[in-house]
Amino acid sequence: MRLPPAISAGVKAYVAVLRSLAGLSMAIIVVVMIAQVWARYVMGGSLIWAEELCRYLLLWQTFLVLGLAYSRGEFVSLDFLPAALSERGRWVLKAVCAVPIVAFLAVVTYYGADYASRFSSQTIPALDFIWGSLTGHSLGISIKYVYYSVAVGSALMILHVIADVVSGYGDISAVAKQDGLDDNKEVSSTGGRQG
């Protein structure tokens, strides 16, 4: 299904931002863990904030890229039933399965946000320690921002599931299929099955 240019540009920007955030967070995790190993085994000390910071970054990274992994088909799946169905049947199965998935993710989004909002007064100890070491006073960033990763990731996942169903419907309703076969189901000049 072809998207209008404005929506297509928005989707590309969204994917680029998420991929950049995932790469940046992974780079920070690697640098902090290398510094932790260096401090522990070479300097004889330990960075007490390193594990906590990396854990929080990994949580956000995981929940931000869940939707991208879903959209790319990178989740484990059993495909013997969809493989036995027609294209329309696969879409119907996908749409039916999307209903409980979206419902579950909506519940997780709601309760995840509710849970995170209960921790407004608790701060992130690792950031307080780092900032306190540098400036002499705590930073005071609430730990609720770490817990909101669950709600944000689940909400983004809802969008990915809905987009997958909608785009799948667009694919089956299209007049021309891009599967590399001509009208006689023979391999076309494009060089074989493309879809």
C-alpha positions as CSV (number, residue, x, y, z in Angstrom):
1,M,0.0,0.0,0.0
2,R,1.4,3.3,-1.0
3,L,1.2,6.1,1.5
4,P,0.7,9.8,0.7
5,P,4.1,11.6,0.5
6,A,3.5,13.5,3.7
7,I,2.7,10.4,5.7
8,S,5.5,8.5,4.1
9,A,8.0,11.2,5.1
10,G,6.6,11.2,8.6
11,V,7.0,7.4,8.9
12,K,10.6,7.6,7.6
13,A,11.4,10.4,10.1
14,Y,9.9,8.4,12.9
15,V,11.9,5.3,12.0
16,A,15.1,7.3,11.6
17,V,14.6,8.9,15.1
18,L,13.9,5.6,16.8
19,R,16.9,4.0,15.1
20,S,19.1,6.9,16.1
21,L,17.9,6.8,19.7
22,A,18.5,3.0,19.8
23,G,22.0,3.4,18.4
24,L,22.8,6.3,20.7
25,S,21.6,4.4,23.7
26,M,23.6,1.4,22.8
27,A,26.7,3.5,22.2
28,I,26.3,5.0,25.7
29,I,25.8,1.6,27.2
30,V,28.9,0.3,25.6
31,V,31.0,3.3,26.7
32,V,29.7,3.2,30.2
33,M,30.3,-0.6,30.6
34,I,33.9,-0.2,29.2
35,A,34.5,2.5,31.7
36,Q,33.0,0.3,34.4
37,V,35.4,-2.6,33.5
38,W,38.3,-0.2,33.3
39,A,37.5,1.3,36.7
40,R,37.0,-2.0,38.4
41,Y,39.9,-4.0,37.0
42,V,42.5,-1.4,36.2
43,M,41.8,1.4,38.7
44,G,40.7,-0.9,41.5
45,G,37.4,1.0,42.1
46,S,33.9,0.8,40.7
47,L,31.4,3.2,39.1
48,I,28.5,2.6,41.3
49,W,26.1,4.3,38.9
50,A,27.1,2.5,35.8
51,E,24.8,-0.6,36.1
52,E,21.8,1.4,37.0
53,L,22.2,3.9,34.1
54,C,22.7,1.1,31.6
55,R,19.7,-0.8,32.9
56,Y,17.5,2.3,32.4
57,L,18.9,3.0,28.9
58,L,18.3,-0.6,27.9
59,L,14.7,-0.5,29.2
60,W,14.0,2.6,27.0
61,Q,15.8,1.1,24.1
62,T,13.9,-2.1,24.2
63,F,10.4,-0.5,24.5
64,L,11.2,2.1,21.8
65,V,12.2,-0.5,19.2
66,L,9.6,-3.2,19.9
67,G,7.3,-1.7,17.3
68,L,10.1,-1.6,14.7
69,A,10.9,-5.2,15.3
70,Y,7.2,-6.1,15.0
71,S,6.9,-4.2,11.7
72,R,9.9,-5.9,10.2
73,G,8.6,-9.4,11.2
74,E,11.4,-10.0,13.6
75,F,9.2,-11.5,16.4
76,V,9.0,-15.3,16.7
77,S,5.9,-16.6,14.9
78,L,4.3,-19.8,13.9
79,D,3.3,-19.4,10.3
80,F,1.9,-22.8,9.3
81,L,-1.7,-21.6,9.5
82,P,-1.2,-18.3,7.6
83,A,0.9,-20.2,5.0
84,A,-2.1,-22.5,4.3
85,L,-4.5,-19.6,3.8
86,S,-5.2,-17.4,0.9
87,E,-4.0,-13.8,0.9
88,R,-7.4,-12.6,2.0
89,G,-7.5,-15.3,4.7
90,R,-4.1,-14.3,6.0
91,W,-5.3,-10.7,6.3
92,V,-8.5,-11.8,8.1
93,L,-6.4,-13.9,10.5
94,K,-4.1,-11.0,11.1
95,A,-7.0,-8.6,11.8
96,V,-8.6,-11.0,14.2
97,C,-5.4,-11.6,16.0
98,A,-4.7,-7.9,16.2
99,V,-7.9,-7.2,18.3
100,P,-6.7,-9.0,21.5
101,I,-3.1,-7.8,20.9
102,V,-4.3,-4.1,20.8
103,A,-6.6,-4.6,23.7
104,F,-3.7,-6.1,25.8
105,L,-1.3,-3.3,24.8
106,A,-4.0,-0.7,25.6
107,V,-4.3,-2.2,29.1
108,V,-0.5,-2.2,29.5
109,T,-0.3,1.4,28.3
110,Y,-2.9,2.6,30.7
111,Y,-1.6,0.7,33.8
112,G,2.0,1.4,32.8
113,A,1.3,5.1,32.8
114,D,-0.7,4.9,36.0
115,Y,2.2,3.0,37.7
116,A,4.8,5.4,36.5
117,S,2.8,8.4,37.7
118,R,3.0,7.1,41.3
119,F,6.7,7.7,41.5
120,S,6.9,11.4,40.9
121,S,8.7,12.2,44.1
122,Q,11.3,9.4,43.7
123,T,14.5,10.4,41.9
124,I,16.9,8.4,39.8
125,P,19.8,7.6,42.2
126,A,22.4,7.1,39.4
127,L,21.8,10.5,37.9
128,D,21.7,12.1,41.3
129,F,25.0,10.6,42.1
130,I,26.7,11.6,38.8
131,W,25.3,15.1,38.9
132,G,26.0,15.5,42.6
133,S,29.6,14.5,42.0
134,L,30.0,17.1,39.3
135,T,28.0,20.0,40.8
136,G,27.5,19.3,44.5
137,H,23.7,19.0,44.3
138,S,21.3,16.4,43.1
139,L,19.7,16.6,39.6
140,G,16.3,15.6,40.9
141,I,14.9,13.8,37.7
142,S,12.0,11.6,38.7
143,I,12.3,7.8,38.2
144,K,8.8,7.9,36.7
145,Y,10.5,8.7,33.3
146,V,12.1,5.3,33.4
147,Y,8.8,3.6,34.2
148,Y,7.0,5.5,31.4
149,S,9.1,3.5,28.9
150,V,6.5,0.6,29.3
151,A,3.5,2.9,28.5
152,V,5.3,4.7,25.6
153,G,6.6,1.4,24.1
154,S,3.2,-0.2,24.4
155,A,1.4,2.8,22.8
156,L,3.9,2.8,19.9
157,M,3.4,-1.0,19.5
158,I,-0.4,-0.4,19.2
159,L,0.3,2.0,16.3
160,H,2.6,-0.6,14.6
161,V,0.0,-3.4,14.9
162,I,-2.8,-1.2,13.5
163,A,-0.5,0.0,10.7
164,D,0.4,-3.6,9.9
165,V,-3.3,-4.6,9.6
166,V,-4.2,-1.5,7.5
167,S,-1.3,-1.9,5.2
168,G,-2.1,-5.6,4.8
169,Y,-5.6,-4.7,3.7
170,G,-4.2,-2.2,1.2
171,D,-2.0,-5.0,-0.2
172,I,-4.9,-7.4,-0.8
173,S,-7.2,-4.8,-2.2
174,A,-4.7,-3.5,-4.8
175,V,-5.4,-4.3,-8.4
176,A,-1.8,-5.2,-9.4
177,K,0.4,-7.4,-7.3
178,Q,4.1,-7.0,-7.2
179,D,4.9,-10.6,-7.0
180,G,7.1,-11.0,-10.1
181,L,4.5,-13.2,-11.9
182,D,2.7,-12.2,-15.0
183,D,-1.1,-12.9,-15.7
184,N,-0.4,-16.5,-16.6
185,K,1.5,-17.1,-13.3
186,E,4.8,-17.4,-15.2
187,V,7.9,-15.7,-14.0
188,S,8.0,-12.2,-15.3
189,S,10.9,-10.3,-16.7
190,T,11.5,-8.8,-13.2
191,G,13.2,-12.0,-12.2
192,G,11.0,-14.1,-10.0
193,R,8.8,-13.8,-7.0
194,Q,9.1,-10.4,-5.3
195,G,6.5,-10.6,-2.6
